[in-house]
Amino acid sequence: MSSGKKNILFALAVVIGYVFVYLAGRIFGTTGETTALVVWLFGNSPGQLSYLYGWLLQENIFWIAMAVSAIPALFGKKYFSFTTLAGFAIGLPVGELCGDNPAGAAYGHGHYGAFIWGCIFLFSVVMGMILEKLSKEKFDLKSRKLWIWSAIFVVGIVAIVLMVRSGMPTSFH
């Protein structure tokens, strides 16, 4: 198979990954109100969607992030594309779970989830570029460089959450 076809298939795989994230957001990020299937699948009502998931869709950031991940795959940057997809997919539930904060917070208008998600996604962009550079040198799944890169990726995500959470005020009066 030619490299052009492989690149197209990998870009398609990344887009399919985003479709799975989209559907997971619909399953876990919508309210329990009963709606028609089309409204559930495509609706953007603020009352229907969770804060972070709804914000990403309403501001078209979801689709921009998908393009940031998928387009480089067309040019053979599969490690970058996979890393940014992973950063998006990890950042969304982490932002939803760890982003709560009382109204009046400095970031996210009362919710730190958008800030946490954004930091994780931007971190994944940087880590994707690093992994692309590392991939120029031959490595496999048992490579020490890949394990170190993976550890830095995980520690970086945890550090982002801890730094944001440690800066969150406990309450506003």
HELIX and SHEET records of a PDB file:
HELIX    1   1 SER A    3  PHE A   28  1                                  26    
HELIX    2   2 LEU A   37  PHE A   42  1                                   6    
HELIX    3   3 TYR A   51  GLN A   58  1                                   8    
HELIX    4   4 ILE A   61  LEU A   74  1                                  14    
HELIX    5   5 LYS A   78  CYS A   98  1                                  21    
HELIX    6   6 GLY A  113  SER A  135  1                                  23    
HELIX    7   7 ARG A  144  SER A  166  1                                  23    
END                                                                             
